[in-house]
Amino acid sequence: MPLTDAAIKSAKPREDGKHLKLTDGQGLSLWVMPTGAKYWRLKYRINGKEKLLALGVYPEVSLKAARLKRDDARKQIADGEDPAAMRKMDKVIKLAAAANTFEAIALEWHERESHEWSAAHSERVLSAMKTHIFPYIGDRPISEIRPLELLEVLRKVESAGNIDTTKRLRQRCSAVFRLAILTGRCDSDPAAPLTDALKSQQWLCCTNPRQDEFPLSPNRFMP
C-alpha cells in the first residue's frame, strides 16, 4: 500500500534498535532509523545485481519529491544506466570543475610562487586578485575564459586610474594561465594578447600634458 504523509509523520522507530522500513512501491521505501531520522531509499536491480540508492532525508525531501526521484532513477535504469554510478560520475565531474576554476588555480600559483616573496608582498598580490579578479571570473572554468572577458575585468581597474595595478594584474593572470597550460587544464593564455589593449603610464602622461610643458599662445592653433 502506498505511503501517505500522515503515515510518514506518525512513524516511530522500532524498539529493538533496528530500522523500520516503510514501503511505497516500485522499490521506494522510507527507513526510520533508531534516532528518529527518516531516509528515502530505492532498491533496484541492474545487470542482475541488486543495489540501493539514497534519495534524501524526510522532510527535506517530501513524499512527492521522493517519488519523482524514483521515477527519474527508473528511467535511467530502463536506458541501461546505473543511477548510483551516474551519481558518482557527477560528483567526480563537479570536483574536477571546482578544482579547475580560475580562483583555484590562481591560489595554487600563489602558493607555488609566494615562498620567494616577502610576507607583505605575498599578501598584496593575493589581496589584489581577491579584490579585482576573483569576484568576476574566480568561479569560471579556466579553460572557458576568453581575452575579451578578461579585458573587461581589467578595464574596471584601469578606468579607476590604477594603471600600474592593471598592468601587474594582467601579468599575474598570465602567469596563472601559463600554470594551467603546463598542467593540462587549459590550452591558451587569454591575458597574453591584452598587453597592447591596456593603457600604460607613458600613454597616460602623453594624453594629459601639463600646461607648463606645452604653453598656449594666441597663434598656437593657427596655420
C-alpha positions as CSV (number, residue, x, y, z in Angstrom):
1,M,0.0,0.0,0.0
2,P,1.4,3.4,-1.0
3,L,2.6,5.7,1.8
4,T,0.8,8.8,2.9
5,D,2.2,12.0,4.5
6,A,0.2,11.2,7.6
7,A,1.7,7.7,7.9
8,I,5.2,9.1,7.4
9,K,4.8,11.8,10.1
10,S,3.4,9.3,12.6
11,A,6.1,6.6,12.0
12,K,8.2,5.9,15.1
13,P,11.5,4.0,15.5
14,R,11.4,0.3,16.4
15,E,12.0,-0.6,20.0
16,D,14.6,-3.3,19.1
17,G,17.1,-0.7,17.7
18,K,16.7,-1.8,14.1
19,H,15.5,0.5,11.3
20,L,11.8,0.4,10.4
21,K,11.2,0.1,6.6
22,L,8.0,1.6,5.2
23,T,7.5,0.6,1.5
24,D,5.8,2.9,-1.0
25,G,6.1,0.9,-4.3
26,Q,8.4,0.4,-7.3
27,G,11.3,-0.1,-5.0
28,L,10.9,3.1,-3.0
29,S,10.9,2.9,0.8
30,L,11.4,5.1,3.8
31,W,13.7,3.9,6.5
32,V,13.0,5.2,10.0
33,M,16.2,5.0,12.0
34,P,16.6,4.4,15.7
35,T,17.5,8.1,16.1
36,G,14.1,9.0,14.5
37,A,15.7,10.2,11.3
38,K,13.9,9.2,8.1
39,Y,15.8,8.3,4.9
40,W,14.4,7.6,1.4
41,R,15.9,4.5,-0.3
42,L,15.4,3.0,-3.7
43,K,16.1,-0.7,-4.2
44,Y,16.7,-1.7,-7.9
45,R,18.4,-4.3,-10.0
46,I,20.8,-3.7,-12.9
47,N,22.9,-6.2,-14.7
48,G,21.4,-8.9,-12.4
49,K,22.8,-7.1,-9.3
50,E,20.6,-5.7,-6.5
51,K,21.5,-2.1,-5.4
52,L,20.3,0.6,-3.1
53,L,20.2,4.3,-3.9
54,A,19.8,7.1,-1.3
55,L,17.2,9.7,-2.3
56,G,17.4,12.1,0.5
57,V,16.1,12.7,4.0
58,Y,12.5,13.4,5.0
59,P,11.0,16.0,5.4
60,E,13.6,17.9,3.3
61,V,12.7,15.5,0.5
62,S,8.9,15.2,0.6
63,L,7.0,12.1,-0.4
64,K,6.1,13.7,-3.8
65,A,9.8,14.7,-4.4
66,A,11.0,11.2,-3.4
67,R,8.6,9.6,-6.0
68,L,9.9,12.0,-8.7
69,K,13.4,11.0,-7.9
70,R,12.4,7.3,-8.0
71,D,10.8,7.8,-11.4
72,D,13.9,9.6,-12.8
73,A,16.1,6.8,-11.5
74,R,13.9,4.1,-13.1
75,K,14.1,5.9,-16.4
76,Q,17.9,5.7,-16.2
77,I,17.7,2.0,-15.4
78,A,15.4,1.5,-18.3
79,D,18.0,3.1,-20.5
80,G,20.7,0.7,-19.2
81,E,22.3,3.3,-16.9
82,D,23.1,2.7,-13.3
83,P,21.8,5.8,-11.3
84,A,24.3,5.1,-8.5
85,A,27.2,5.1,-10.9
86,M,25.9,8.2,-12.7
87,R,25.7,10.0,-9.3
88,K,29.4,9.1,-8.6
89,M,30.4,10.3,-12.0
90,D,28.6,13.6,-11.5
91,K,30.4,14.1,-8.2
92,V,33.8,13.5,-9.9
93,I,32.9,15.9,-12.7
94,K,31.9,18.6,-10.2
95,L,35.0,18.1,-8.1
96,A,37.2,18.4,-11.2
97,A,35.3,21.5,-12.3
98,A,35.8,23.1,-8.9
99,A,39.5,22.3,-9.0
100,N,39.8,23.9,-12.4
101,T,38.3,27.3,-11.8
102,F,40.5,30.4,-12.2
103,E,40.5,31.1,-8.5
104,A,41.5,27.5,-7.6
105,I,44.5,27.6,-10.0
106,A,45.4,31.2,-9.0
107,L,45.6,30.1,-5.4
108,E,47.7,27.2,-6.5
109,W,50.0,29.6,-8.4
110,H,50.2,31.9,-5.4
111,E,51.2,29.1,-3.1
112,R,53.9,27.9,-5.5
113,E,55.4,31.4,-6.0
114,S,54.9,33.1,-2.7
115,H,57.8,31.3,-0.9
116,E,60.2,33.6,-2.8
117,W,58.3,36.7,-1.7
118,S,58.2,38.7,1.5
119,A,55.1,38.2,3.6
120,A,53.9,41.7,2.8
121,H,54.3,41.3,-0.9
122,S,52.6,37.9,-0.9
123,E,49.6,39.5,0.9
124,R,49.4,42.4,-1.6
125,V,49.4,40.0,-4.6
126,L,46.6,37.9,-3.1
127,S,44.6,40.8,-1.9
128,A,44.7,42.4,-5.4
129,M,43.4,39.2,-7.0
130,K,40.7,38.8,-4.4
131,T,39.6,42.4,-4.9
132,H,39.8,42.9,-8.7
133,I,39.8,39.4,-10.3
134,F,38.1,36.7,-8.3
135,P,34.7,38.4,-7.9
136,Y,34.3,38.4,-11.7
137,I,36.0,35.3,-13.1
138,G,37.1,33.4,-10.0
139,D,34.4,30.7,-10.3
140,R,34.8,30.4,-14.1
141,P,36.4,27.2,-15.5
142,I,39.8,28.5,-16.6
143,S,39.6,26.8,-20.0
144,E,36.5,28.8,-20.9
145,I,37.8,32.3,-20.1
146,R,38.4,34.4,-23.3
147,P,40.5,37.5,-23.9
148,L,37.5,39.9,-24.1
149,E,36.1,38.6,-20.8
150,L,39.4,39.2,-19.0
151,L,39.9,42.6,-20.7
152,E,36.5,43.8,-19.4
153,V,37.6,42.8,-15.9
154,L,41.0,44.6,-16.2
155,R,39.4,47.7,-17.6
156,K,37.4,48.1,-14.5
157,V,40.6,48.6,-12.7
158,E,42.1,50.8,-15.5
159,S,39.0,53.1,-15.5
160,A,39.6,53.9,-11.9
161,G,43.0,55.2,-12.8
162,N,45.0,52.3,-11.4
163,I,47.3,51.8,-14.4
164,D,50.2,50.1,-12.7
165,T,47.8,47.8,-10.8
166,T,46.1,46.8,-14.1
167,K,49.5,46.0,-15.7
168,R,50.5,43.9,-12.7
169,L,47.2,42.1,-12.6
170,R,47.5,41.2,-16.3
171,Q,50.9,39.8,-15.7
172,R,49.8,37.7,-12.8
173,C,46.7,36.4,-14.6
174,S,49.0,35.4,-17.5
175,A,51.2,33.5,-15.0
176,V,48.1,31.7,-13.7
177,F,47.1,30.7,-17.3
178,R,50.6,29.5,-18.0
179,L,50.5,27.2,-15.0
180,A,47.1,25.9,-16.2
181,I,48.6,25.2,-19.6
182,L,51.6,23.4,-18.2
183,T,49.2,21.2,-16.1
184,G,46.9,20.5,-18.9
185,R,43.9,22.5,-17.6
186,C,43.7,25.0,-20.5
187,D,45.2,25.4,-23.9
188,S,45.9,29.2,-24.2
189,D,46.7,32.3,-22.3
190,P,44.0,34.9,-22.9
191,A,46.0,37.5,-20.9
192,A,48.9,37.5,-23.3
193,P,47.3,39.4,-26.2
194,L,46.0,42.1,-23.9
195,T,49.3,44.0,-23.5
196,D,48.5,46.5,-26.3
197,A,44.9,46.8,-25.3
198,L,45.6,48.3,-21.9
199,K,46.9,51.8,-21.1
200,S,50.4,52.4,-19.8
201,Q,51.7,55.2,-17.6
202,Q,53.6,56.6,-20.6
203,W,50.3,56.7,-22.6
204,L,48.6,58.4,-19.7
205,C,51.2,61.1,-19.5
206,C,51.1,61.9,-23.2
207,T,47.3,62.2,-23.2
208,N,47.3,64.5,-20.2
209,P,50.2,67.0,-20.8
210,R,51.0,69.7,-18.3
211,Q,50.3,73.2,-19.5
212,D,53.7,74.4,-18.4
213,E,55.3,71.8,-20.8
214,F,53.1,72.9,-23.7
215,P,52.3,76.6,-23.1
216,L,49.4,78.0,-25.0
217,S,49.8,81.0,-27.3
218,P,47.2,83.0,-29.3
219,N,48.6,81.6,-32.5
220,R,49.1,78.0,-31.4
221,F,46.3,76.6,-33.5
222,M,46.7,78.9,-36.4
223,P,48.0,77.6,-39.7
